[in-house]
C-alpha cells in the first residue's frame, strides 16, 4: 500500500518558490527513492500525468512525467513514467502548439496553454546518472508544465490576461 500525500493548492506559498536542487549525496538514497514512489502513487491516485515535488510540500527539483490515458486526459499517449531529478530544458523548438492543461494544484480549472512542441531535457536519474532526452507533443507539454512547478510557476500564470 503506497502512501498518498495531500497536494498543495493554488495560493499556497510552496508553489511560488524556486525548488532546491537535489544534492549529489542524495542520489540513490532511501529518501529519494521513497519520495519518487510516493509522488508516483499520489499522481496515479489523482489521475495526473505528471507531478512535481513542490506539489507535495517538498521544495526539491524532482518531477515525474507519465503520460497515459485516464479520466482527466482520455487521449493522452502511453509512455513509461520518467522520474527526473534537477531537470533542465536545454532546447525549446520554435514550433509551439496550444493544448489543454489542468493541474492537481489548480482543481476544476483547465485552459489552453501554448508550449514548445519539442524540447530537449537534461536530467539525472534517481541513481544520479545523467540523461538527455527529447520529448515531443503531449509528453513535452507535461515536462514543461512540471519544470514550471520547480520555478514557482503554475499553468494559470502563463495565460494571457
Number of C-alpha atoms within 10 A of each C-alpha: 4 12 13 17 15 11 19 19 16 17 10 12 12 19 27 16 15 17 22 15 14 18 12 11 8 14 18 14 13 9 11 17 15 13 17 21 16 18 27 26 18 20 22 16 12 14 16 23 29 26 30 30 24 27 25 21 16 16 21 18 24 31 28 23 26 24 24 21 16 14 10 14 16 9 12 16 13 12 13 9 14 15 22 25 27 20 23 17 16 12 13 17 12 11 9 14 15 13 14 12 19 21 23 19 21 16 10 8 11 14 15 15 19 16 23 18 19 21 22 16 20 17 19 20 17 19 14 18 11 13 13 14 11 15 17 15 17 22 24 22 27 23 29 21 24 28 25 18 28 27 16 17 17 21 21 18 10 14 11 6 5
